[in-house]
Every structure is written in structure tokens, then in C-alpha cells.
Amino acid sequence: MAKPRPAGKHTIHLPDEASITLTSDGKGQNDLESDGLKYEEDDDPATAIYNAAIDGVESLVLAQWAAGIDVTTPAYQAALETTVEALTSNLG
């Protein structure tokens, strides 16, 4: 099993005041909180599809953080921004 990520917190700021905040307690517990990425739930199936796609991206970001991948680099942030923009263009 991989060594736990050291305790810490990092926020990835995205366009339109959206963000993803990652935390680790240093004992193997890692969490993700996002703000401004998902649409408010409604009866439109497209909303559910978009939000599910964002859930997938959030899960991948959390898994990468937990695995020790450096999500603090400008290249990582640019890739994440491009991913969210593509989802919004194609599904939003």
C-alpha cells in the first residue's frame, strides 16, 4: 500500500469562480470539496449527465491527489480547466 499523502490542503481555482479544494489528514483520509462546478439539480436529464461527468472528474482529481500526483502545477491546472471547459461545451 502506498504511503499516505502528508497532511495538507490545496485549492485549485478554476474559471468563473469555481474551485476544487483537496485535503489530507496525513493518515490516509483524503477529501475533495468543489464549489461552482455542478449545476443545481432539476428535471432536465442533461443536468444529471453533466453533473455525473463532473463527479467523474472530481473522483479522478481526488485519486491523483491521494496517490501523490502533484496537482499544484500550472500544467495540471490548465489541463483541468480544459477538461471542465470541454464538458461544459459538450454537455452543459
WOBEL-V572045 format. One line per field, one symbol per residue. phi: phi as a letter, one per 30 degrees, with the letter a starting at -180 (. if undefined). Layout:
phi=???
This chain:
phi=.ddddeelbbcccceiidabccbbcicjcbbbbcbiccdddbddedddddddddedddddddddeddjddccdeddddddedddddddddbd
